[in-house]
Amino acid sequence: MTQIAQILGILLNVLWWIIIIQAVMSWLIAFNVVNMGSDLVRNVMYALDKMTEPVYRPIRRVMPDLGALDLSPMVVLLAIMIVREVFLRPYLY
């Protein structure tokens, strides 16, 4: 069971960083620090969107529409923290 908990912990850690990187990239794009005209930036954002959309979709269905403010990444990060502390902590530490 410890190995499964370690693998799940690693996967949650990777998802955590993917969400953080996506949030920072979206802020950089929103404030015109990074240009979406660049093929590299466009491909990175496309890949990040494809990785996180299946995770965000159920949350976006439940949460109310707040216009341009998307709180689903914050909800997912909070859920990752809860899973780590409540379910994985007894097996990893």
NULUM-305874 format. One record per residue (C-alpha): residue number from 1; x, y, z. Coordinates in Angstrom, 2 decimals, always signed. Example, Ala and Ser with C-alpha at 12.3 -4.5 7.8 and 13.67 -1.06 7.14 Angstrom:
BEGIN
r rovex 1&c1 +12.30&c2 -4.50&c3 +7.80 .
r rovex 2&c1 +13.67&c2 -1.06&c3 +7.14 .
% end
This chain:
BEGIN
r rovex 1&c1 +0.00&c2 +0.00&c3 +0.00 .
r rovex 2&c1 +2.92&c2 +2.33&c3 +0.64 .
r rovex 3&c1 +4.07&c2 +2.07&c3 -2.97 .
r rovex 4&c1 +0.61&c2 +2.96&c3 -4.25 .
r rovex 5&c1 +0.51&c2 +5.94&c3 -1.89 .
r rovex 6&c1 +3.94&c2 +7.06&c3 -3.11 .
r rovex 7&c1 +2.89&c2 +6.82&c3 -6.76 .
r rovex 8&c1 -0.33&c2 +8.70&c3 -6.05 .
r rovex 9&c1 +1.66&c2 +11.32&c3 -4.15 .
r rovex 10&c1 +4.01&c2 +11.81&c3 -7.10 .
r rovex 11&c1 +1.09&c2 +12.09&c3 -9.54 .
r rovex 12&c1 -0.65&c2 +14.63&c3 -7.31 .
r rovex 13&c1 +2.60&c2 +16.59&c3 -7.04 .
r rovex 14&c1 +2.95&c2 +16.66&c3 -10.84 .
r rovex 15&c1 -0.67&c2 +17.79&c3 -11.22 .
r rovex 16&c1 -0.07&c2 +20.48&c3 -8.59 .
r rovex 17&c1 +2.85&c2 +21.93&c3 -10.57 .
r rovex 18&c1 +1.00&c2 +21.69&c3 -13.89 .
r rovex 19&c1 -1.84&c2 +23.77&c3 -12.43 .
r rovex 20&c1 +0.58&c2 +26.33&c3 -10.95 .
r rovex 21&c1 +2.46&c2 +26.66&c3 -14.25 .
r rovex 22&c1 -0.80&c2 +27.05&c3 -16.15 .
r rovex 23&c1 -1.98&c2 +29.79&c3 -13.77 .
r rovex 24&c1 +1.28&c2 +31.72&c3 -14.06 .
r rovex 25&c1 +1.28&c2 +31.37&c3 -17.84 .
r rovex 26&c1 -2.30&c2 +32.64&c3 -18.05 .
r rovex 27&c1 -1.39&c2 +35.67&c3 -15.94 .
r rovex 28&c1 +1.62&c2 +36.39&c3 -18.13 .
r rovex 29&c1 -0.58&c2 +36.18&c3 -21.21 .
r rovex 30&c1 -3.30&c2 +38.34&c3 -19.64 .
r rovex 31&c1 -0.81&c2 +41.10&c3 -18.82 .
r rovex 32&c1 +0.88&c2 +40.86&c3 -22.25 .
r rovex 33&c1 +4.21&c2 +39.76&c3 -20.83 .
r rovex 34&c1 +4.10&c2 +36.69&c3 -23.06 .
r rovex 35&c1 +2.67&c2 +36.84&c3 -26.57 .
r rovex 36&c1 +0.22&c2 +34.16&c3 -27.72 .
r rovex 37&c1 +1.46&c2 +34.79&c3 -31.24 .
r rovex 38&c1 +4.49&c2 +32.68&c3 -30.44 .
r rovex 39&c1 +4.13&c2 +29.06&c3 -31.51 .
r rovex 40&c1 +5.94&c2 +27.83&c3 -28.40 .
r rovex 41&c1 +3.66&c2 +29.72&c3 -26.01 .
r rovex 42&c1 +0.55&c2 +28.63&c3 -27.89 .
r rovex 43&c1 +1.62&c2 +24.96&c3 -27.88 .
r rovex 44&c1 +2.52&c2 +25.03&c3 -24.18 .
r rovex 45&c1 -0.82&c2 +26.58&c3 -23.23 .
r rovex 46&c1 -2.66&c2 +24.12&c3 -25.47 .
r rovex 47&c1 -0.88&c2 +21.18&c3 -23.82 .
r rovex 48&c1 -1.55&c2 +22.53&c3 -20.33 .
r rovex 49&c1 -5.22&c2 +23.08&c3 -21.19 .
r rovex 50&c1 -5.54&c2 +19.53&c3 -22.51 .
r rovex 51&c1 -3.97&c2 +18.12&c3 -19.34 .
r rovex 52&c1 -6.09&c2 +20.09&c3 -16.89 .
r rovex 53&c1 -9.47&c2 +20.31&c3 -18.65 .
r rovex 54&c1 -10.63&c2 +16.79&c3 -17.58 .
r rovex 55&c1 -9.90&c2 +17.76&c3 -13.97 .
r rovex 56&c1 -11.59&c2 +21.17&c3 -14.17 .
r rovex 57&c1 -14.70&c2 +20.09&c3 -16.12 .
r rovex 58&c1 -16.65&c2 +18.46&c3 -13.23 .
r rovex 59&c1 -15.85&c2 +21.39&c3 -10.95 .
r rovex 60&c1 -16.92&c2 +23.96&c3 -13.52 .
r rovex 61&c1 -20.26&c2 +22.17&c3 -13.90 .
r rovex 62&c1 -20.97&c2 +22.54&c3 -10.18 .
r rovex 63&c1 -19.55&c2 +26.01&c3 -9.50 .
r rovex 64&c1 -21.52&c2 +29.12&c3 -10.43 .
r rovex 65&c1 -20.35&c2 +31.18&c3 -13.40 .
r rovex 66&c1 -18.31&c2 +34.13&c3 -12.14 .
r rovex 67&c1 -17.54&c2 +35.60&c3 -15.55 .
r rovex 68&c1 -13.84&c2 +35.98&c3 -16.22 .
r rovex 69&c1 -12.89&c2 +34.68&c3 -12.75 .
r rovex 70&c1 -12.22&c2 +30.93&c3 -12.82 .
r rovex 71&c1 -11.85&c2 +29.41&c3 -9.37 .
r rovex 72&c1 -11.66&c2 +25.79&c3 -10.50 .
r rovex 73&c1 -7.81&c2 +25.66&c3 -10.31 .
r rovex 74&c1 -8.00&c2 +26.83&c3 -6.71 .
r rovex 75&c1 -10.61&c2 +24.17&c3 -5.89 .
r rovex 76&c1 -8.44&c2 +21.47&c3 -7.47 .
r rovex 77&c1 -5.36&c2 +22.64&c3 -5.55 .
r rovex 78&c1 -7.36&c2 +22.60&c3 -2.33 .
r rovex 79&c1 -8.62&c2 +19.08&c3 -3.11 .
r rovex 80&c1 -5.04&c2 +17.92&c3 -3.77 .
r rovex 81&c1 -3.96&c2 +19.32&c3 -0.40 .
r rovex 82&c1 -6.84&c2 +17.54&c3 +1.35 .
r rovex 83&c1 -6.08&c2 +14.21&c3 -0.34 .
r rovex 84&c1 -2.41&c2 +14.50&c3 +0.56 .
r rovex 85&c1 -3.02&c2 +15.34&c3 +4.21 .
r rovex 86&c1 -6.01&c2 +13.11&c3 +4.94 .
r rovex 87&c1 -5.45&c2 +10.03&c3 +2.82 .
r rovex 88&c1 -1.75&c2 +9.87&c3 +1.96 .
r rovex 89&c1 -0.14&c2 +11.24&c3 +5.11 .
r rovex 90&c1 -0.53&c2 +7.99&c3 +7.14 .
r rovex 91&c1 +1.23&c2 +6.01&c3 +4.42 .
r rovex 92&c1 +4.01&c2 +8.40&c3 +3.52 .
r rovex 93&c1 +5.23&c2 +9.68&c3 +6.89 .
% end
